[in-house]
Amino acid sequence: MLRDLTIQDFTTELASKSPAPGGGSVAALSGSLASALACMVFNLTVGRKDYNEYPEHTRDSIDSGLSHAGTLKDEFLDLMEKDVEAFMELMDAFKLPKAEEAEAIYRSGKIQEGYRKAIEIPLEVAESALGIFEHIETAARWGNKNAASDAGVAALMAQSAIEGAILNVRINLSSVKDEEYKAGIADKCVKLVAQGQKKKDEVMALVNENI
């Protein structure tokens, strides 16, 4: 399990000639790191004088952000593992026999299934990374001002997760034969990147006001 490796072992494996883990795993890890940083800002906020003086709805937003970011931190690690599994399943599909016509048809179908799964996992990473911006914004707006830069790095990591995941979607999408499916996913990719960029810029504006 990638999540059980030390940082040194993970980066060594990443640097090797093995095709997995790769960019998809790093994108998911970036989402986990963004979530963890949001948690850090919240944990440095809860219980402090400023926090206790906030109105109840603001404290509720901070508490909710801490809870949801903590959950997402682990969900991104699950997606990191699933990304490798999807890649390996796709590679296994390419190894299926194709000598007979029936075998070739079955193999082609499994390859297309593999590509779709290899698209769906990073797409989920991108969608979840967009979702974490809500909590990062709360951290940037109401969090401990001494941790403003950490909220900023969280925003940068979240956008990296989105754009990195989308690159993995696009490279697999190019091999999908269903043109209607391809068009729909391609459109979703463009929107996710643009929405993430907008959120990132909004958070960074808040961060820069506080540092």
Backbone as JSON, one array per atom type, in Angstrom:
{
  "sequence": "MLRDLTIQDFTTELASKSPAPGGGSVAALSGSLASALACMVFNLTVGRKDYNEYPEHTRDSIDSGLSHAGTLKDEFLDLMEKDVEAFMELMDAFKLPKAEEAEAIYRSGKIQEGYRKAIEIPLEVAESALGIFEHIETAARWGNKNAASDAGVAALMAQSAIEGAILNVRINLSSVKDEEYKAGIADKCVKLVAQGQKKKDEVMALVNENI",
  "N": [[0.84, -1.2, 0.0], [0.61, 2.14, -0.94], [0.15, 4.23, 0.84], [1.24, 3.38, 3.18], [3.94, 3.56, 2.93], [7.13, 5.05, 3.74], [7.98, 8.54, 3.36], [10.39, 8.76, 2.01], [10.61, 6.2, 0.83], [8.36, 6.21, -0.79], [8.9, 8.32, -2.6], [11.17, 7.29, -3.78], [10.15, 5.03, -5.07], [8.43, 6.33, -6.79], [10.23, 7.65, -8.39], [11.36, 5.61, -9.82], [11.6, 3.34, -12.68], [9.19, 2.11, -12.86], [5.85, 2.33, -14.0], [3.81, 2.96, -12.28], [3.49, 3.95, -8.91], [2.36, 7.08, -10.34], [1.75, 10.17, -12.02], [-1.02, 10.37, -11.5], [-1.32, 9.29, -8.95], [0.19, 11.12, -7.5], [-1.33, 13.41, -7.87], [-3.64, 12.75, -6.41], [-2.46, 12.48, -3.89], [-1.68, 15.12, -3.54], [-4.16, 16.3, -3.13], [-4.79, 15.16, -0.67], [-2.78, 16.27, 0.92], [-3.48, 18.98, 0.72], [-5.9, 18.92, 2.08], [-5.01, 18.1, 4.59], [-3.45, 20.29, 5.36], [-5.44, 22.23, 5.54], [-6.82, 21.18, 7.73], [-4.82, 21.54, 9.65], [-4.71, 24.36, 9.88], [-7.28, 24.82, 10.9], [-7.11, 23.39, 13.31], [-5.26, 24.93, 14.62], [-6.77, 27.04, 15.18], [-9.21, 26.52, 16.5], [-10.54, 26.96, 19.72], [-8.95, 29.1, 20.41], [-8.64, 32.59, 21.39], [-9.73, 34.38, 19.43], [-11.35, 32.6, 18.01], [-13.22, 31.85, 19.98], [-14.56, 34.21, 20.2], [-15.89, 34.51, 17.86], [-19.05, 34.57, 16.05], [-21.64, 32.1, 16.51], [-22.33, 30.74, 14.11], [-20.07, 31.04, 12.57], [-18.14, 29.68, 14.06], [-19.27, 27.18, 13.81], [-18.89, 26.73, 11.09], [-16.12, 26.56, 10.97], [-15.68, 24.3, 12.61], [-17.06, 22.39, 11.14], [-15.59, 22.48, 8.79], [-13.12, 21.46, 9.68], [-13.85, 18.84, 10.34], [-14.79, 17.8, 7.83], [-12.56, 18.21, 6.17], [-10.74, 16.54, 7.38], [-11.87, 14.06, 6.84], [-11.75, 14.05, 4.03], [-9.0, 14.07, 3.67], [-8.24, 11.42, 4.17], [-9.8, 10.13, 2.28], [-8.71, 10.94, -0.13], [-6.29, 9.57, -0.04], [-7.23, 6.98, -0.29], [-8.13, 7.14, -2.92], [-5.69, 7.51, -4.17], [-4.59, 4.95, -3.96], [-6.5, 3.55, -5.44], [-6.12, 4.64, -7.94], [-3.71, 3.52, -8.82], [-4.5, 0.84, -8.86], [-6.43, 0.91, -10.88], [-4.84, 1.53, -13.08], [-3.22, -0.76, -13.21], [-5.13, -2.71, -13.76], [-5.89, -1.93, -16.29], [-3.51, -2.39, -17.68], [-3.42, -5.16, -17.42], [-5.56, -5.85, -19.0], [-4.57, -5.34, -21.54], [-2.9, -7.48, -21.81], [-4.44, -9.65, -22.35], [-5.41, -12.52, -24.33], [-5.54, -12.44, -27.97], [-5.72, -13.85, -30.26], [-7.82, -15.26, -31.47], [-10.93, -14.25, -33.0], [-13.1, -13.85, -31.23], [-11.71, -13.62, -28.85], [-10.26, -11.3, -29.33], [-12.29, -9.41, -29.53], [-13.35, -9.52, -26.95], [-11.1, -8.73, -25.49], [-10.74, -6.11, -26.48], [-13.04, -4.9, -25.47], [-12.57, -5.1, -22.71], [-10.34, -3.5, -22.49], [-11.39, -1.0, -23.15], [-13.13, -0.73, -20.99], [-11.24, -0.6, -19.0], [-9.94, 1.82, -19.61], [-11.99, 3.6, -19.07], [-12.31, 3.3, -16.31], [-9.81, 4.17, -15.52], [-10.14, 6.79, -16.1], [-12.27, 7.63, -14.52], [-11.38, 7.53, -11.84], [-9.26, 9.56, -11.49], [-10.88, 11.7, -12.24], [-12.68, 11.79, -10.16], [-10.89, 12.51, -8.18], [-10.27, 15.13, -9.01], [-12.78, 16.37, -8.78], [-13.27, 16.1, -6.04], [-11.13, 17.57, -5.07], [-11.82, 20.1, -5.93], [-13.98, 20.44, -4.26], [-12.78, 20.67, -1.72], [-11.94, 23.25, -1.6], [-13.9, 24.87, -0.52], [-13.61, 24.53, 2.23], [-10.97, 25.25, 2.6], [-11.13, 27.93, 1.98], [-12.68, 28.82, 4.11], [-10.84, 28.37, 6.14], [-8.84, 30.18, 5.37], [-10.19, 32.58, 5.62], [-11.22, 32.73, 8.26], [-9.44, 31.48, 9.86], [-6.56, 30.99, 12.06], [-4.44, 33.69, 11.89], [-1.71, 33.52, 11.86], [-1.24, 31.25, 10.49], [-1.83, 31.74, 7.92], [-0.34, 31.49, 5.56], [-0.21, 28.74, 5.33], [-2.79, 28.05, 4.68], [-2.79, 29.17, 2.18], [-0.89, 27.56, 0.81], [-2.31, 25.2, 0.92], [-4.4, 25.81, -0.83], [-2.97, 26.04, -3.23], [-2.02, 23.43, -3.5], [-4.42, 22.07, -3.75], [-5.35, 23.01, -6.22], [-3.31, 22.02, -7.8], [-3.85, 19.32, -7.49], [-6.28, 19.15, -8.86], [-5.58, 19.96, -11.54], [-3.52, 18.19, -12.1], [-4.83, 15.72, -11.89], [-6.69, 16.02, -13.95], [-5.05, 16.05, -16.21], [-4.37, 13.36, -16.26], [-6.86, 12.26, -16.72], [-7.32, 13.22, -19.31], [-5.26, 12.05, -20.87], [-5.94, 9.4, -20.87], [-8.47, 9.55, -21.92], [-8.1, 10.02, -24.58], [-7.91, 7.56, -25.76], [-10.35, 6.4, -25.7], [-13.22, 5.13, -27.35], [-15.88, 5.91, -27.54], [-17.39, 8.59, -28.66], [-19.32, 10.44, -27.78], [-19.24, 10.12, -25.01], [-16.59, 10.89, -24.6], [-16.69, 13.61, -25.34], [-18.37, 14.68, -23.37], [-16.9, 14.22, -21.0], [-14.58, 15.66, -21.58], [-15.55, 18.28, -21.65], [-16.34, 18.55, -18.99], [-13.85, 18.44, -17.78], [-12.61, 20.84, -18.6], [-14.23, 22.69, -17.28], [-13.84, 22.01, -14.57], [-11.12, 22.65, -14.14], [-11.17, 25.42, -14.63], [-13.0, 26.3, -12.69], [-11.64, 25.56, -10.39], [-9.35, 27.17, -10.6], [-10.48, 29.7, -10.29], [-11.46, 29.52, -7.65], [-9.04, 29.09, -6.31], [-7.71, 31.52, -6.8], [-9.38, 33.26, -5.4], [-9.04, 32.38, -2.77], [-6.28, 32.85, -2.47], [-6.23, 35.61, -2.62], [-7.43, 36.28, -0.18], [-5.54, 35.17, 1.55], [-3.25, 36.68, 0.95], [-4.03, 39.11, 1.93], [-3.7, 38.72, 4.59], [-1.07, 38.28, 5.23]],
  "CA": [[0.0, 0.0, 0.0], [1.41, 3.36, -1.03], [-0.06, 5.06, 2.01], [2.03, 2.85, 4.29], [5.35, 3.78, 2.68], [7.72, 6.3, 4.22], [8.11, 9.54, 2.29], [11.58, 8.39, 1.25], [10.31, 5.03, 0.01], [7.39, 6.6, -1.8], [9.54, 9.1, -3.66], [12.08, 6.39, -4.49], [9.31, 4.23, -5.98], [7.92, 7.26, -7.79], [11.34, 7.99, -9.29], [11.82, 4.43, -10.53], [11.05, 3.16, -14.03], [7.84, 1.56, -12.76], [4.89, 3.35, -14.42], [2.89, 3.27, -11.19], [2.69, 5.18, -8.94], [2.75, 8.13, -11.27], [1.12, 11.47, -11.85], [-2.34, 10.26, -10.9], [-1.13, 9.09, -7.51], [0.67, 12.39, -6.95], [-2.47, 14.33, -7.85], [-4.46, 12.38, -5.26], [-1.69, 12.84, -2.7], [-1.76, 16.57, -3.41], [-5.45, 16.57, -2.52], [-4.68, 14.79, 0.74], [-1.95, 17.28, 1.57], [-4.29, 20.2, 0.82], [-6.87, 18.68, 3.15], [-4.28, 18.07, 5.86], [-3.09, 21.66, 5.69], [-6.67, 22.9, 6.01], [-7.02, 20.69, 9.1], [-3.82, 22.19, 10.49], [-5.14, 25.73, 10.15], [-8.43, 24.74, 11.79], [-6.66, 22.94, 14.64], [-4.56, 26.06, 15.23], [-7.77, 28.09, 15.36], [-10.22, 26.11, 17.49], [-10.21, 27.15, 21.14], [-8.22, 30.34, 20.64], [-9.46, 33.74, 21.77], [-10.5, 34.85, 18.27], [-12.38, 31.58, 17.72], [-14.27, 31.93, 20.99], [-15.3, 35.46, 20.02], [-16.67, 34.45, 16.61], [-20.45, 34.15, 16.22], [-21.82, 30.64, 16.5], [-22.35, 30.19, 12.75], [-18.68, 31.0, 12.09], [-17.51, 28.55, 14.75], [-19.81, 25.96, 13.2], [-18.22, 26.57, 9.79], [-14.75, 26.1, 11.26], [-15.76, 22.93, 13.11], [-17.47, 21.55, 10.01], [-14.44, 22.41, 7.89], [-12.14, 20.55, 10.28], [-14.36, 17.48, 10.19], [-14.83, 17.39, 6.43], [-11.2, 18.16, 5.63], [-10.13, 15.33, 7.93], [-12.4, 12.93, 6.08], [-11.2, 14.11, 2.68], [-7.58, 13.72, 3.76], [-8.14, 9.97, 4.05], [-10.44, 9.7, 1.02], [-7.73, 11.14, -1.21], [-5.32, 8.47, 0.03], [-7.91, 5.83, -0.89], [-8.11, 7.37, -4.36], [-4.32, 7.28, -4.61], [-4.46, 3.51, -4.13], [-7.39, 3.13, -6.52], [-5.54, 5.06, -9.21], [-2.74, 2.49, -9.2], [-5.26, -0.36, -9.17], [-7.05, 1.1, -12.19], [-3.79, 1.43, -14.09], [-2.79, -2.15, -13.33], [-6.21, -3.43, -14.43], [-5.8, -1.59, -17.71], [-2.36, -3.11, -18.21], [-3.81, -6.57, -17.49], [-6.46, -5.99, -20.16], [-3.73, -5.39, -22.74], [-2.21, -8.77, -21.84], [-5.39, -10.71, -22.7], [-5.17, -13.1, -25.66], [-6.29, -11.82, -29.06], [-5.49, -14.65, -31.48], [-9.13, -15.55, -32.06], [-11.8, -13.08, -33.13], [-13.85, -13.68, -29.99], [-10.76, -13.14, -27.85], [-9.92, -9.92, -29.67], [-13.46, -8.58, -29.19], [-13.42, -9.46, -25.48], [-9.96, -7.92, -25.06], [-11.02, -4.72, -26.8], [-14.04, -4.43, -24.52], [-11.95, -4.94, -21.39], [-9.45, -2.34, -22.58], [-12.23, 0.19, -23.06], [-13.56, -0.65, -19.59], [-10.07, -0.16, -18.24], [-9.72, 3.24, -19.83], [-13.04, 4.35, -18.37], [-11.99, 3.31, -14.88], [-8.63, 5.01, -15.38], [-10.63, 8.16, -16.22], [-13.2, 7.94, -13.43], [-10.69, 7.76, -10.57], [-8.72, 10.94, -11.42], [-11.98, 12.66, -12.32], [-13.17, 11.91, -8.78], [-9.88, 13.29, -7.47], [-10.44, 16.54, -9.38], [-14.04, 16.86, -8.21], [-13.09, 16.21, -4.59], [-10.2, 18.67, -4.83], [-12.61, 21.33, -6.05], [-14.81, 20.53, -3.06], [-12.01, 21.06, -0.53], [-11.74, 24.7, -1.6], [-14.88, 25.49, 0.4], [-13.06, 24.5, 3.58], [-9.74, 26.04, 2.59], [-11.56, 29.34, 2.03], [-13.06, 29.08, 5.51], [-9.59, 28.44, 6.9], [-8.15, 31.42, 5.01], [-10.98, 33.74, 6.05], [-11.48, 32.77, 9.69], [-8.42, 30.73, 10.6], [-5.44, 31.64, 12.73], [-3.71, 34.51, 10.91], [-0.32, 33.07, 11.81], [-1.19, 30.1, 9.59], [-2.41, 32.16, 6.64], [0.45, 30.92, 4.46], [-0.55, 27.32, 5.22], [-4.03, 28.01, 3.9], [-2.4, 29.45, 0.79], [-0.28, 26.36, 0.24], [-3.42, 24.25, 0.74], [-5.09, 26.18, -2.07], [-2.09, 25.7, -4.35], [-2.0, 21.97, -3.61], [-5.73, 21.65, -4.24], [-5.39, 23.27, -7.66], [-2.4, 21.04, -8.4], [-4.58, 18.06, -7.52], [-7.25, 19.24, -9.95], [-4.95, 20.0, -12.86], [-2.79, 16.94, -12.28], [-5.81, 14.67, -12.14], [-7.29, 16.24, -15.27], [-4.08, 15.58, -17.21], [-4.5, 11.91, -16.33], [-8.13, 12.0, -17.41], [-7.2, 13.53, -20.75], [-4.38, 11.13, -21.59], [-6.7, 8.16, -21.05], [-9.65, 9.85, -22.73], [-7.73, 9.99, -26.0], [-8.0, 6.19, -26.26], [-11.75, 5.95, -25.6], [-13.85, 5.15, -28.67], [-17.21, 6.49, -27.45], [-17.18, 10.02, -28.88], [-20.24, 11.21, -26.94], [-18.67, 10.05, -23.67], [-15.38, 11.71, -24.62], [-17.05, 15.03, -25.38], [-18.91, 15.05, -22.07], [-15.81, 14.25, -20.02], [-13.68, 16.76, -21.94], [-16.2, 19.51, -21.22], [-16.26, 18.57, -17.53], [-12.45, 18.73, -17.43], [-12.38, 22.28, -18.78], [-14.96, 23.41, -16.23], [-13.21, 21.76, -13.28], [-9.89, 23.43, -14.06], [-11.53, 26.84, -14.54], [-13.62, 26.54, -11.38], [-10.58, 25.48, -9.4], [-8.52, 28.37, -10.72], [-11.24, 30.81, -9.7], [-11.44, 29.33, -6.2], [-7.67, 29.29, -5.84], [-7.43, 32.96, -6.83], [-10.14, 33.88, -4.31], [-8.37, 32.05, -1.51], [-4.99, 33.52, -2.41], [-6.49, 37.01, -2.31], [-7.63, 36.34, 1.27], [-4.25, 34.87, 2.17], [-2.33, 37.82, 0.77], [-4.47, 40.18, 2.83], [-3.39, 38.37, 5.97], [0.36, 38.06, 5.46]],
  "C": [[0.88, 1.25, 0.0], [1.32, 4.19, 0.24], [0.76, 4.61, 3.21], [3.53, 3.06, 4.1], [5.85, 5.03, 3.4], [7.79, 7.27, 3.05], [9.3, 9.18, 1.4], [11.29, 7.22, 0.31], [9.32, 5.36, -1.11], [8.06, 7.35, -2.94], [10.55, 8.26, -4.45], [11.3, 5.55, -5.5], [8.79, 5.11, -7.12], [8.99, 7.57, -8.83], [11.8, 6.81, -10.15], [11.18, 4.33, -11.91], [9.67, 2.5, -14.02], [6.82, 2.64, -13.13], [3.86, 3.73, -13.35], [3.6, 3.02, -9.86], [3.26, 6.22, -9.91], [2.01, 9.41, -10.96], [-0.26, 11.42, -11.21], [-2.28, 10.09, -9.4], [-0.69, 10.39, -6.84], [-0.46, 13.41, -6.88], [-3.36, 14.04, -6.64], [-3.76, 12.72, -3.95], [-1.73, 14.34, -2.47], [-3.09, 16.98, -2.78], [-5.44, 16.25, -1.03], [-3.86, 15.81, 1.51], [-2.7, 18.61, 1.73], [-5.28, 20.08, 1.98], [-6.19, 18.72, 4.52], [-3.87, 19.47, 6.3], [-4.3, 22.46, 6.17], [-6.97, 22.49, 7.45], [-6.06, 21.38, 10.07], [-4.26, 23.61, 10.86], [-6.33, 25.72, 11.12], [-8.01, 24.35, 13.21], [-5.9, 24.03, 15.37], [-5.51, 27.22, 15.54], [-8.74, 27.77, 16.49], [-9.71, 26.31, 18.91], [-9.44, 28.42, 21.44], [-9.19, 31.5, 20.93], [-10.33, 34.22, 20.61], [-11.65, 33.88, 17.96], [-13.54, 31.71, 18.69], [-15.12, 33.18, 20.86], [-16.11, 35.49, 18.73], [-18.12, 34.13, 16.92], [-20.57, 32.64, 16.01], [-21.75, 30.06, 15.1], [-20.94, 30.12, 12.17], [-17.94, 29.85, 12.76], [-17.99, 27.23, 14.16], [-19.14, 25.68, 11.86], [-16.8, 26.04, 9.97], [-14.77, 24.64, 11.71], [-16.12, 21.96, 11.99], [-16.31, 21.38, 9.03], [-13.39, 21.44, 8.39], [-12.57, 19.11, 10.09], [-14.3, 16.98, 8.75], [-13.43, 17.29, 5.82], [-10.48, 16.92, 6.14], [-10.6, 14.09, 7.19], [-11.81, 12.88, 4.68], [-9.72, 13.73, 2.64], [-7.39, 12.22, 3.53], [-8.75, 9.47, 2.74], [-9.49, 9.89, -0.16], [-6.68, 10.04, -1.21], [-5.93, 7.18, -0.53], [-7.89, 5.94, -2.42], [-6.71, 7.17, -4.94], [-4.09, 5.8, -4.86], [-5.29, 3.02, -5.31], [-6.84, 3.52, -7.89], [-4.53, 4.03, -9.72], [-3.46, 1.21, -9.61], [-5.88, -0.26, -10.56], [-6.02, 0.97, -13.31], [-3.37, -0.02, -14.3], [-3.86, -3.0, -14.02], [-6.19, -3.16, -15.93], [-4.63, -2.33, -18.36], [-2.67, -4.6, -18.36], [-4.71, -6.82, -18.7], [-5.66, -6.08, -21.45], [-3.03, -6.74, -22.9], [-3.14, -9.93, -22.22], [-5.11, -11.23, -24.1], [-6.05, -12.45, -26.73], [-6.14, -12.59, -30.37], [-6.79, -14.93, -32.22], [-9.99, -14.29, -32.08], [-12.56, -12.79, -31.84], [-12.95, -13.13, -28.88], [-10.43, -11.67, -28.08], [-11.05, -8.97, -29.29], [-13.55, -8.4, -27.67], [-12.31, -8.56, -24.95], [-10.2, -6.44, -25.31], [-12.02, -4.12, -25.82], [-13.45, -4.18, -23.14], [-10.99, -3.74, -21.38], [-10.25, -1.04, -22.45], [-12.78, 0.38, -21.64], [-12.43, -0.12, -18.72], [-9.8, 1.32, -18.39], [-10.76, 4.08, -19.08], [-12.75, 4.42, -16.88], [-10.79, 4.21, -14.61], [-8.97, 6.49, -15.55], [-11.44, 8.54, -14.99], [-12.49, 8.23, -12.12], [-10.08, 9.16, -10.52], [-9.8, 12.01, -11.54], [-12.57, 12.87, -10.92], [-12.19, 12.71, -7.94], [-10.09, 14.78, -7.74], [-11.71, 17.12, -8.75], [-13.93, 17.05, -6.7], [-12.16, 17.36, -4.24], [-10.91, 20.01, -4.97], [-13.44, 21.54, -4.8], [-14.06, 21.0, -1.83], [-11.8, 22.56, -0.48], [-12.71, 25.41, -0.66], [-14.29, 25.59, 1.8], [-11.75, 25.27, 3.67], [-10.07, 27.53, 2.67], [-11.97, 29.73, 3.45], [-11.82, 29.24, 6.37], [-8.85, 29.75, 6.63], [-8.87, 32.64, 5.58], [-11.03, 33.87, 7.58], [-10.4, 32.1, 10.53], [-7.37, 31.62, 11.25], [-4.58, 32.38, 11.7], [-2.24, 34.1, 10.79], [-0.13, 31.87, 10.88], [-1.78, 30.43, 8.22], [-1.65, 31.55, 5.46], [0.14, 29.45, 4.25], [-1.86, 27.14, 4.45], [-3.73, 28.27, 2.43], [-1.78, 28.24, 0.12], [-1.35, 25.28, 0.02], [-4.15, 24.53, -0.56], [-4.27, 25.81, -3.3], [-2.06, 24.19, -4.58], [-3.34, 21.44, -4.15], [-5.84, 21.86, -5.75], [-4.44, 22.33, -8.41], [-3.07, 19.68, -8.51], [-5.58, 18.05, -8.68], [-6.56, 19.13, -11.31], [-4.15, 18.73, -13.14], [-3.72, 15.79, -12.6], [-6.41, 14.8, -13.54], [-6.33, 15.83, -16.38], [-4.18, 14.07, -17.37], [-5.82, 11.49, -16.96], [-7.94, 12.13, -18.92], [-6.35, 12.52, -21.5], [-5.07, 9.78, -21.8], [-7.91, 8.36, -21.95], [-9.34, 9.75, -24.21], [-7.86, 8.59, -26.61], [-9.41, 5.61, -26.19], [-12.43, 6.12, -26.96], [-15.22, 5.84, -28.68], [-17.08, 8.02, -27.51], [-18.1, 10.88, -28.01], [-19.72, 11.26, -25.5], [-17.44, 10.96, -23.57], [-15.71, 13.2, -24.56], [-17.56, 15.51, -24.03], [-17.82, 15.18, -21.01], [-14.87, 15.42, -20.3], [-14.25, 18.1, -21.48], [-16.13, 19.66, -19.7], [-14.85, 18.93, -17.07], [-12.16, 20.23, -17.52], [-13.03, 23.06, -17.65], [-14.3, 23.22, -14.87], [-11.94, 22.59, -13.11], [-10.21, 24.91, -13.88], [-12.13, 27.17, -13.18], [-12.57, 26.5, -10.27], [-9.7, 26.7, -9.41], [-9.19, 29.57, -10.07], [-11.22, 30.72, -8.17], [-10.06, 29.59, -5.63], [-7.34, 30.78, -5.77], [-8.16, 33.68, -5.7], [-9.48, 33.62, -2.97], [-7.05, 32.8, -1.39], [-5.15, 35.02, -2.14], [-6.69, 37.2, -0.81], [-6.3, 36.14, 2.01], [-3.32, 36.08, 2.12], [-2.75, 39.04, 1.6], [-3.98, 39.98, 4.26], [-1.91, 38.12, 6.25], [1.17, 39.32, 5.1]]
}
